[in-house]
Amino acid sequence: MQKGSFIIALSLLTVLTFGETKTPIPQSPLGVKGVLLFSDDMNGTEHDKRWHRVVDTFAFENGALKGTQTRVVDTPSKDGKSVIKAHAAVYGLEVPTKDSIVEVKMRFDGCTMMDVEFDDRQYKGSHYGHLCRAQVRLDKVTLMDEREGSQNEIIKALRNDPSKKAEVTKLMMGKSATFPIKLEQNKTYTVTVETVGDEMRVLIDGNPVGYLKSAGIGHPTKSKIELGVAGQSGWFDDIKVWNASLAK
């Protein structure tokens, strides 16, 4: 994959939108790397069996993992009884963690968003066990507590009632944070996601670019990691996952 550089477009101030919180980004690590749980340079023809398809479409090509969103619009199922919803492409990795440091190279190749997500499929309090994620776009990075926020089943139910809008707004406060960045298509960036306790910090090429502290991040059993791509294509490479302990 082509090497690239990271350019900070603006000072690291939070861009506030619905339900977000403004918190300074810690400049020191949240955690210390422990045991290396997983590593894949994406080369060769054989790949770790812990990788698996979640939502189409991913493929190992040219020594990297290419994701392309193919569920672009809502489509009727073959039997006509349901609708297959538009969805980002998602590839899963069965590596259980609690506190961790995930490092992966990303390259935008026409896509609009790439992300690293943590789930617990056994947890029923949020849709599909979604816990937390870090979304990277060309102009911003967004950190989300999905367990207590956007994917929380109680909040999702309340959203169906227009009279509950104020209640939903209150419940969503502090569950996400967005920070401005400036990336370029077809350049490779090393993205690091630290999740330690109830805190998440994101770095790009070693520069701290985002931070969120929220209860759902501290979920004790993150049973899997998922990589997502929205839009056209994006490439992942050289992923590493470490256990982490609280930095002193």
C-alpha positions as CSV (number, residue, x, y, z in Angstrom):
1,M,0.0,0.0,0.0
2,Q,1.2,3.5,-0.8
3,K,2.6,5.4,2.2
4,G,1.1,8.7,3.1
5,S,1.3,11.4,5.7
6,F,-1.3,12.8,8.1
7,I,-2.2,16.5,7.9
8,I,-4.0,18.2,10.8
9,A,-6.2,20.8,9.1
10,L,-7.4,22.6,12.2
11,S,-6.6,22.8,15.9
12,L,-7.8,19.8,17.7
13,L,-11.1,21.2,18.9
14,T,-14.3,19.2,19.0
15,V,-16.9,19.8,16.3
16,L,-20.2,19.5,18.1
17,T,-23.3,17.9,16.7
18,F,-26.3,16.2,18.1
19,G,-25.6,14.4,21.3
20,E,-21.9,15.1,21.4
21,T,-19.5,16.2,24.2
22,K,-16.5,18.5,24.1
23,T,-13.5,17.1,26.0
24,P,-9.8,17.8,25.4
25,I,-7.8,15.0,23.8
26,P,-5.3,13.4,26.1
27,Q,-1.8,13.7,24.7
28,S,-0.5,10.7,26.7
29,P,-1.5,7.1,26.1
30,L,-4.5,5.7,27.8
31,G,-3.0,2.2,27.9
32,V,0.2,0.3,27.7
33,K,0.6,-2.5,25.2
34,G,0.6,-6.0,26.7
35,V,0.2,-9.4,24.9
36,L,0.0,-9.2,21.1
37,L,-3.4,-11.0,20.5
38,F,-3.5,-10.8,16.7
39,S,-1.4,-9.7,13.7
40,D,-2.0,-9.9,10.0
41,D,0.0,-8.3,7.2
42,M,-2.7,-9.4,4.7
43,N,-0.1,-11.1,2.5
44,G,-0.3,-14.6,1.0
45,T,-3.3,-16.7,0.0
46,E,-4.1,-18.2,3.4
47,H,-5.7,-16.0,6.1
48,D,-6.6,-16.5,9.7
49,K,-9.8,-18.3,10.2
50,R,-11.0,-15.7,12.7
51,W,-11.7,-13.4,9.8
52,H,-15.3,-13.7,8.5
53,R,-17.8,-11.9,6.4
54,V,-20.5,-9.8,8.1
55,V,-21.8,-7.5,5.4
56,D,-20.7,-7.6,1.7
57,T,-18.2,-7.0,0.2
58,F,-14.6,-7.7,1.3
59,A,-11.7,-9.4,-0.5
60,F,-8.0,-10.0,0.1
61,E,-6.2,-8.4,-2.8
62,N,-2.7,-7.1,-3.6
63,G,-1.5,-7.8,0.0
64,A,-4.3,-5.9,1.7
65,L,-8.0,-6.2,2.6
66,K,-10.3,-4.3,0.3
67,G,-13.8,-3.3,1.3
68,T,-16.4,-2.0,-1.0
69,Q,-20.0,-1.1,0.0
70,T,-22.3,-3.1,-2.3
71,R,-25.5,-2.8,-0.3
72,V,-26.0,0.8,-1.4
73,V,-29.8,1.1,-1.5
74,D,-32.6,-0.7,0.3
75,T,-33.5,-3.8,-1.8
76,P,-36.5,-6.3,-1.6
77,S,-35.4,-9.8,-0.6
78,K,-35.7,-12.6,-3.1
79,D,-39.0,-13.8,-1.5
80,G,-40.4,-10.3,-1.4
81,K,-41.2,-10.6,2.3
82,S,-38.6,-8.3,3.6
83,V,-36.2,-5.5,2.7
84,I,-32.4,-5.8,2.7
85,K,-31.3,-2.5,4.1
86,A,-28.4,-0.4,2.7
87,H,-25.4,-1.0,4.9
88,A,-21.7,-0.3,4.9
89,A,-19.4,-3.3,4.1
90,V,-18.3,-5.0,7.3
91,Y,-15.6,-7.6,7.9
92,G,-15.4,-9.3,11.3
93,L,-12.5,-10.6,13.5
94,E,-13.1,-12.9,16.4
95,V,-10.6,-11.6,18.8
96,P,-12.1,-11.1,22.3
97,T,-10.7,-8.1,24.2
98,K,-11.6,-5.9,27.2
99,D,-9.0,-3.2,27.2
100,S,-7.0,-3.1,23.9
101,I,-4.9,-1.2,21.4
102,V,-5.8,-1.8,17.8
103,E,-3.4,-0.5,15.1
104,V,-4.3,-0.8,11.4
105,K,-3.4,1.0,8.1
106,M,-6.2,2.6,6.2
107,R,-6.3,3.9,2.6
108,F,-9.4,5.7,1.1
109,D,-9.9,4.6,-2.5
110,G,-13.2,6.4,-3.2
111,C,-15.0,5.5,0.0
112,T,-16.3,8.1,2.4
113,M,-15.9,6.4,5.7
114,M,-13.7,3.6,7.3
115,D,-14.0,2.4,10.9
116,V,-13.0,0.1,13.7
117,E,-15.8,-1.2,15.8
118,F,-16.2,-3.4,18.9
119,D,-19.2,-5.7,19.5
120,D,-20.5,-8.3,21.9
121,R,-23.1,-10.5,20.1
122,Q,-24.3,-11.9,23.4
123,Y,-25.2,-8.5,24.8
124,K,-28.9,-7.8,24.1
125,G,-29.1,-4.2,25.3
126,S,-28.0,-2.8,22.0
127,H,-28.7,-3.6,18.4
128,Y,-26.6,-6.6,17.3
129,G,-24.4,-6.2,20.4
130,H,-22.8,-2.9,19.1
131,L,-20.7,-1.4,21.8
132,C,-18.4,1.4,20.5
133,R,-16.6,2.5,17.3
134,A,-14.2,5.0,15.8
135,Q,-15.2,6.3,12.4
136,V,-12.7,8.0,10.2
137,R,-13.7,10.3,7.3
138,L,-11.5,12.5,5.2
139,D,-12.5,15.6,7.2
140,K,-13.3,14.3,10.7
141,V,-13.1,11.4,13.1
142,T,-16.1,10.4,15.3
143,L,-15.9,8.3,18.4
144,M,-19.2,6.7,19.5
145,D,-20.5,4.9,22.5
146,E,-23.2,2.8,20.8
147,R,-24.1,0.6,23.7
148,E,-25.5,3.6,25.6
149,G,-26.2,5.8,22.5
150,S,-27.3,5.3,18.9
151,Q,-27.6,1.5,19.1
152,N,-29.1,1.2,22.5
153,E,-32.4,-0.7,22.2
154,I,-34.3,1.7,24.6
155,I,-33.2,4.8,22.7
156,K,-34.0,3.1,19.4
157,A,-37.6,2.4,20.6
158,L,-38.0,5.9,21.9
159,R,-37.1,7.3,18.5
160,N,-40.2,5.8,17.1
161,D,-42.3,8.2,19.2
162,P,-42.0,11.8,18.0
163,S,-43.1,13.0,21.5
164,K,-40.0,11.5,23.0
165,K,-37.5,13.7,21.0
166,A,-36.4,15.7,24.0
167,E,-35.9,12.6,26.1
168,V,-33.8,11.0,23.3
169,T,-31.7,14.2,23.0
170,K,-31.0,14.1,26.7
171,L,-30.1,10.4,26.6
172,M,-27.7,10.9,23.7
173,M,-25.7,13.7,25.3
174,G,-22.1,12.7,25.8
175,K,-22.3,9.5,23.7
176,S,-20.2,10.7,20.8
177,A,-17.6,13.2,19.9
178,T,-16.3,14.5,16.5
179,F,-13.0,16.1,15.8
180,P,-11.8,17.8,12.6
181,I,-9.0,16.3,10.5
182,K,-7.8,16.5,6.9
183,L,-6.9,13.3,5.1
184,E,-6.5,12.6,1.4
185,Q,-7.7,9.8,-0.9
186,N,-5.2,7.2,-1.9
187,K,-2.8,7.9,0.9
188,T,-2.1,5.4,3.6
189,Y,-2.5,6.3,7.3
190,T,-1.8,4.3,10.4
191,V,-4.9,4.5,12.7
192,T,-4.6,3.5,16.3
193,V,-7.7,3.0,18.5
194,E,-7.1,2.7,22.3
195,T,-10.0,1.4,24.5
196,V,-9.1,1.4,28.1
197,G,-11.8,1.3,30.8
198,D,-14.6,3.7,29.7
199,E,-12.2,5.8,27.5
200,M,-11.4,5.7,23.8
201,R,-8.6,7.6,22.1
202,V,-7.8,7.7,18.4
203,L,-4.4,8.5,16.8
204,I,-3.5,8.9,13.1
205,D,0.1,8.5,12.2
206,G,0.9,8.9,15.9
207,N,-1.0,12.1,16.4
208,P,-3.9,12.1,18.9
209,V,-7.0,13.2,17.0
210,G,-10.0,12.1,19.0
211,Y,-11.2,11.1,22.5
212,L,-14.4,10.0,24.2
213,K,-15.2,8.9,27.8
214,S,-18.5,7.1,28.1
215,A,-19.8,4.1,30.0
216,G,-20.5,1.8,27.1
217,I,-16.8,1.8,26.1
218,G,-16.0,0.1,29.3
219,H,-18.2,-3.0,28.4
220,P,-16.2,-5.9,29.9
221,T,-16.5,-8.3,27.0
222,K,-15.7,-7.1,23.5
223,S,-16.0,-10.4,21.7
224,K,-15.1,-9.2,18.3
225,I,-13.6,-6.4,16.2
226,E,-15.1,-5.2,13.0
227,L,-13.7,-3.2,10.1
228,G,-16.2,-1.1,8.0
229,V,-16.2,0.7,4.7
230,A,-18.9,3.1,3.4
231,G,-19.1,4.4,-0.1
232,Q,-16.8,3.0,-2.8
233,S,-13.6,1.2,-1.8
234,G,-11.2,1.4,1.1
235,W,-8.1,-0.7,2.0
236,F,-7.0,-2.1,5.4
237,D,-3.5,-3.5,6.0
238,D,-1.1,-4.6,8.7
239,I,-3.6,-4.9,11.6
240,K,-2.3,-5.6,15.1
241,V,-4.3,-6.1,18.3
242,W,-2.8,-5.9,21.8
243,N,-4.2,-6.3,25.3
244,A,-3.7,-3.1,27.2
245,S,-3.3,-2.1,30.8
246,L,-4.0,1.3,32.3
247,A,-1.1,3.7,31.7
248,K,0.3,5.1,34.9
